Amino acid sequence: MRPFGVYVHVPFCASRCGYCDFNTYTASELGGGGSQAEYAGTVAMEIGQARSSFGAGAPVAQAVFFGGGTPTLLPPADLVRILDSVRDAFGLAADAEVTTEANPESVDAASLRALRAGGFNRISFGMQSARPHVLAVLDRQHTPGRTAEVVAMARDAGFEHVNVDLIYGTPGETDDDWRASLEAAIATGVDHVSAYSLIVENGTRLAARMQRGELPRPDDDAAADRYLIADEMLSAAGFEWYEVSNWARSHAARSRHNLLYWTDADWWGFGPGAHSHRDGVRWWNVKHPTTYAARLAAGESPAQGSETLTAAERRMEDVMLRVRLRDGLPLDLVGDAVDAVDALCDEGLLTVEADRVVLTLRGRLLADAVVRRLV
């Protein structure tokens, strides 16, 4: 049976960050069954509906990931209720990874203990930066020192793995600001760090500020320099890159749920706007929580659309994702691109390791261009 994971989208946030274009809502009461208070029950209905589609051969979940939004805006008991629904419907592997995202200001010691007791064993905090002026541009609500506090709380609660997310390239950020953020993240003692270049999405408040000339647009050269700083500092601190934007202290600390995405596994996404994949078929749910809840209450599927990938499309996506991994792209997926691989190796963007091709450090900086040449 193909590896299988579960994603649960929790679309609620206390406030909307200026750079965010995710499917999120700041109202606690959206009406028509779309409220935060009713959300756990609504998602449980979708999980039950999904289970029935598998018949007797339902897969066991190897990883469950709660993303958002801010999942920890919901009471811990609601998140545990949803996790219990997944366990009842599909079962969890004995060593299943169960992750929730959280904002530093959305948890405390008691809520973290309740989540750990309920079966969560990995948590990912949205730190983004250690500099107040950078957090202000991103519209983040926490103070810089809060991340270290909640990481310590999570460790005390018994979480086996803790991640922090960082963003580099924010307008007004300097190289020294970025080094300070990395130093602060490393000092927390986490065993996983994700670092992403700021992407300015159309329609966001940040994009509007740039269009009005209030803020400069991100600089690609500065972003490349920040990536090199991140790799140098994280490597020196005992982290190893395993995906272009992700570093872990050990193999066990890698995000197993994300690895399912990157290696063409199956997953079922629950919640409004969630995407799913099953053996080459992708589908996605309606976005608004009220519409989502109404469909489930009527016994209907919340799916809005679907597509079936061709063999060529699946290969293209496999190449695009696997080449970003430290484990590399198997040579048998290279196909007719052998000449491109040779050229990329000559240019110092790829190396061949046994039966795989792997990005060099310079190749990681140009990963998108490498992919285009391989496909």
Secondary structure, DSSP 8 states (H G I E B T S, - for coil): ---EEEEEEE-B-SS--TT--SS-B--S--STT-SHHHHHHHHHHHHHHHHHHTTT----EEEEEEEES-GGGS-HHHHHHHHHHHHHHH-EEEEEEEEEEE-GGG--HHHHHHHHHTT--EEEEEEE-S-HHHHHHTT--S-TTHHHHHHHHHHHHT-SEEEEEEEE--TT--HHHHHHHHHHHHHTT-SEEEEEE----TTSHHHHHHHTTSS----HHHHHHHHHHHHHHHHHTT-EEEETTEEESSGGGS-HHHHHHHTT-EEEEESTT-EEEETTEEEEE-S-HHHHHHHHHTT---EEEEEE--HHHHHHHHHHHHTTBTT-EEGGGTGGGHHHHHHHHHTTSEEEETTEEEE-HHHHHTHHHHHHHH-
